[in-house]
Amino acid sequence: MNDVETGADTSMTVDVGTAGAAGTAGAAEVDTDVATARAAAHSVPGDPSSEPNPSPEPNPSPAPDPTAERLRRWRLVLGGENADGTGHALSGRDAAMDGTLDALYGGSSAGGNGAARGGDGNRSAGLGASAPRVARWLGDIRAYFPSSVVQVMQRDAIDRLGLSALLLEPEMMEAVEADVHLVGTLISLNKVMPETTKETARAVVRKVVEDLEKQLASRTRTTLTGALDRSARINRPRHRDIDWDRTIRANLKNYLPEQRTIVPERLIGYGRASQSVKKEVVLCIDQSGSMAASVVYASVFGAVLASMRSISTRLVVFDTAVVDLTDQLDDPVDVLFGTQLGGGTDINRALSYCQSQITRPADTVVVLISDLYEGGIRDGMLKRVAAMKASGVQFVTLLALSDEGAPAYDREHAAALAALGAPAFACTPDLFPDVMAAAIEKRPLPIPDMTTPDMTTQR
């Protein structure tokens, strides 16, 4: 039972006990996703504190009652169960907003058939299995909530209501707010997607990919170009190839005050074949269902790397089979639609193929992106990693390439790789260029602190 007490001083206390999935939990116990969506109602149009630079009214209306405003906000957060304790009725935009939330987070929504409550407390039809109805609902939440909340609600709708099949409808594709998670869902449905939907789906995927490229490409190229230049440094350069800045810094100890000059005992410069291929990079990506976001980011990074003349990039995806998508790297959208999310995992087989493609071990970086749940031969996988490292290959293991936080992964395999000198860690897209730069320069990797988050969750 939820008890709400209001006093004369307009303060309000909420004591939340048990709560259902309809969003009637208290602020300390409410489901995170529901709370995120519900909390957005605090700044809906109509709330004076949320409207930017409101124009003065000729006859300003009286200030709203603080107690009523608090009750309104709590009513939007709690979801309006009969026992929410607010006694506050919603109308107009507030009621419409509450209906969109209730259609997803209503008590029966977890079972796949959300319901919306009317003002009298009775349940009415929720999202159901109608594509037009869901499309309208998607349009409504985009009108009421900011983009970040819309994306949370879309993911919840797919998980709670089983809306994957409805994403095959063209009108759904036109209504959704595109993000990395939606791209992963679309790619997993690629093989069953009707032709009428594929073009719209590709447009959605392309928009997300282009946005990611804008965010990531410039810094990646800049960081890796610097790393490539430093890795190609030579100590006997021709005059035109001398790096004067580094040469001066390296010879400061030879400064002659009376002559006001430096005697350069050591010259530092770059090789003249600056446009030749200096490094080879192999991206080996696990395309099991749990790696969806990583596949999206890796495809974008693969396209960026492939655009750099001094890096020869190969992109390999795998589950129990291995597919080489290198010839599609000029378009990451083609790469994504060439993957097939789901299925088992055979890391040993994938590494065997990657190993067969290496021609210059000392100049090669292999990046394995996988949660390490190996369905193939474990000892074979470890032996291949050891053999590649012994030959001079820089081997990097990323448990995830995404912003999703601590991933689930096989701790035993991660520990075995670490013992071989190939530590496994999760990597955000922002950190990836620095990881690649360190691997290219053969210096310690910038491994994030993995002791704080709990990374022991098993699949």
Steps between C-alpha positions, in 0.01 A plus 500: 500500500633844417431773755523863393477763769472872431532760770420864524858586416444339158769236563427148378625165621463177304537162665510231231441137580440230245456613141400341172654521156263785414741754638351524850832439673660776703797707398739270684354172375350572159629309197779706341353513151152581623642770727696653213192526284271610782751757624487676164147600588646748750592735216203466268360804322266677733745491787621865527843390623562301182400753234795701365465881514123516533359820357324725752123484497293819501294367790713241676304225670549427869799282589409131519439347840835339605321208664293428190810516283681251723201267488490532120865403472471207739190382315697496172790315662296243690279408207153544645422170668196521725728484803750762390369728772513828309129536431599714202323467166674582172351674201604629160866452406586344836235232453617428144860470615399269783314286248811451287698396806225272624469326164857380547538475877145393588462203731446247219760644263772272618307215359496651156167680493525843656192684612408860553272619779235758451425774747254274685769242573362239261738336256471561129687351206876546504749462215384151411634356175388773263777668300299819433417532869864451599609750233263758649633422847856552378398836359339593830804425714718703262262793550500472880854399593863586410695273266695322776177395676338400169784257435461344845126455446552351153740240638258421780216462249703249299596304814172519694246480222681282247485763226786361290256367243331839472833658405453325168218742418597807289290740710689387809834572335392854423390564859790368706781708649814345353786395730767230526270259681230530237760434228598179681135391506454576130814309406380197696172514301673552165447147369123506561439860403263546203622698199247777571677568830865443410558833329348691790704294745818571306421871513461479879828309532681741270391800706639346818824396326554846350444662839753265659755568226468874559565447870786253471680534165696822548653412836574145389690613190690768692599266783607214276685721253714628786559146625597381152744787458662428834520128428678574171760726662859448380830627641684564173253710299571702191502876559148548365367223726640632830244557775660817640275527802587151628863536395543819704333349805718189476818712490432769760781359713739606222408868516802734482415827681795695356400404147127509573456182302442128536735233372268231361668172578177314426272577207137388506283479193252296301536257214442651157239247393240669720208390282594132497322247721665513840269283707250224443192484723269200528167559674357163606143556623274262688150538349310310767183674613653649815759690293255706290619848607864394467439383143352838408791700644762261362353529150522879517858491627588242234380737228700788652818290518448377144493861381858554624760415235769407747284231666392179330176400672329162500161443663390149595173410674422163649260284693549129428593601144749763384420773246756743357330836429815690405377569146198686646695729733442806284138498622439401863128463428582216258722351768219507756249342263763238422502386863251263657462563871434196713617141494793331671863600534819338369786736583766242422374461144487877449854550631620219277372690197647831620835335564506367145459856364800648685803562277693756710468392864721774644285765331160345575241578768224244558197627693268227630163644610315228690350411837723188483222245542678243289300221341799365310831362618619702799859375501522559126387860545765566764775332296419718198517816709834388648637418153396837356657690789820295472526596132481871585127569455346758733189325636215700659193342661194719552214350699271767357529810284208707621375744763284242675718457809633175645431209263439134576805295403683174565736579787701181466584568137574864577745396772667250265549770236638741760754234598614498136554877509171579325281660769129510424300811584191692398558809289281801429496645147678813629789291633541279192730740303737518799502120532584463131770769520665320792488168313652657187783654702547176698461669835280399797130518425289763683296240686212657697454421869305175513498464877211737568216363282381148555606317187434152634146459366466181301285457193 
